[in-house]
Amino acid sequence: MWPLIKITYREMISKRIFAITLLMSLAFLVLFGVATWFVGEKISESLQQESDLKVMKTFFSTQLLGMGLYFGSFITALLAIFSSVGIISSDVESHQIDTWLARAITRRTYLLGKFFGLASLLAIYSALMFLGLAGINQWVGNGAMAVQLTAWQIFSAMGCFVLLPIILVCVALLLSSVTTTVTGGIILIILYGIGFIGGFVEQLGALLQDQSLINIGIVSSLLFPADSLFRMATISLFDTADNPISFATQGIFGTASPPSPAMLYYSLCYGLAALLLALRIFQKRDV
Amino acid sequence: MGEHVIETWNLSKQYDGKGGCKEITLQVPRGSVFGFLGQNGAGKSTFVRTMLGLLHPTGGKAMMLGHPIGTVESRQKVGYLPELFRYPDWLTGRQLLEYHADLCRLSRSERKKAIRDVLDRVGMAGRERERIRSYSKGMQQRIGLACALLSDPELLFLDEPTSALDPIGRKEVRELIASLRDQGKTIFLNSHLLSEMETVCDYVGIIHRSELVVQGEWRKLSMVKPQLEITLEVPEGRTLVWPPFLSGVRQVRKRDSREVWLAELDREEQVPVLLEALIAGGIAVHEAARKQQSLEEVFLYWIKRKEEEAHVAAHQNHL
């Protein structure tokens, strides 16, 4: 399987989308750092004048980090979708897959090699993105905007953050095994969109105490648990589960309706089921 | 393992009961060059892709190198050059070969030697560090051939291996095939370029509209319809009368009083009967030589025969 993982690494690295995403991610981190520095400076000045602005500082720091993580998660998801949705189908369409599969390897090895290659590279990317954002929050501007974080908070939040691209890869491989690159890409983007928009609808429903909106959110999270994973990451990071003022401290990225802990297991099962289904379909299909 | 590296029994791969290949039963002897002939769309590539496990058969069964097709074991010592040769263009030729060597589980030292050897064999030495996207079609086909040869396979599937090559490249590939056969390798050659096939093939199988029409040693197949080139002279007062059992006869050329005719017979046994009839008719027969039929003639003969059989069967069904 290792040769296939290596090929997948090289394929990813040689793709223009990967290089562009890396450069844009660096630009984003620089921008995020500059913004954090300026806000930190402003907050530090204000704190010297009015000591009761501590609540404001907490609000701004979690708000800024939540925003950064949201956008970071969005970039990671897009990279995961665009780099993995054609990983099987485009090779089948171009017949590049023929010479690989004519070798003495099983289709399971081929697909798992692709999966581990993609998933590990995206996991590294998303972990670096997460740590970059958290690091900027902690150290830029002498930590003026630092959210109080423990190692466990960082670790558990990063776990949820990294899980999203891995689950996207599982679903992308499933779609790539059954349909064309374009169709798979469209389906996956819509699924991801439903998951995220549904998440916002659920939070709105919780604020307005409207059960229908909450149910829409729950169903959309079951369809694709992207938003639940992001919210689990922020809850772990800001330690705001069951905190009634969570939404107030985190603004639009707050969680008025926290996902059930079972959602984590659901997400894991969701990804695993997609991968197993992809294996089953790929083994039976003609290429 | 038996004498045959490929054996199939009614192997079919059809799409909604149409196209592809249908009930193919054939044997490919070890150490031979087997030419699989057919028109475009006859089902040649479908058959090869089914043998390699890229397509799942819809019927029948097949063994390759002593193992059922679709298994890893059956592909252990197989090389393949596809008709639609497309390789990751972001790799260099050398990187492509290195990845394939990894998949073939070649050790580092074996890999180095094997890559050097195959690059030499296909005439790509010195160009291996260039990206595949900068290769011409012919070079891509050559690097594909290098990939197929990399693991020193016992059985090599070459699907239209010279389609992108110039005349010199074609000649080199023919020589390569001949040298591989001399090493005891078996080559399954898919092509519709009959003139190229006849110089290298030992055995042929002819596929027409998904079905195998005939298979066997091609020199024997070429004798199915004996042709005799007869140089004769018709004396004054005599008339040349051809016996009615000939299935065809035409004058090839005439020089002075000598005429050269090409007579087509149905059976081998008719050759002496024909000559006796001519002599008995007072015709001076100066020379009679068996004419070796070209592969194209053999191919067209069997295709025509198959078409006629199909026509008769359709007529009977209609009645």
Interface residues (C-beta under 8 A of the other chain):
Chain A: W2 P3 L4 K6 I7 R10 E11 S14 K15 S94 H95 Q96 D98 T99 W100 L101 A102 R103 A104 I105 T106 K284 D286 V287
Chain B: R49 L52 G53 L54 L55 H56 V72 E73 R75 Q76 V78 Y80 P82 L84 F85 R86 Y87 P88 W90 L91 Q95 Y99 H100 D102 L103 C104 G144 C147 A148 F157
